Amino acid sequence: MKIKMTQSLPGSLDGVTVIDLAAGQEYETVDSARGTRLALAHIRKGVAVAVAVPDIEPVRSEVAPAAVTKSKAKPALAK
């Protein structure tokens, strides 16, 4: 979950390492339930706000269908 700090304070983004979280900076917590809980704790304390992550549409590539050719080889007969 992505958050933007509104106040500077020591905190954690992974539940293990404590770093100085600076006001005005955006941070990404670890991609797990723990990361979400940490982000929500910062938001509930009023020291951070959630940052909306834009939806990214998948890239679609258009591939021309392969040409179908008929084989002139005769199928092998079962013995």
Secondary structure, 3 states (H helix, E strand, C coil): CEEEECCCEEEECCCCCEEEECCCCEEECCCCHHHHHHHHHHHHHCCEEECCCCCCCCCCCCCCCCCCCCCCCCCCCCC
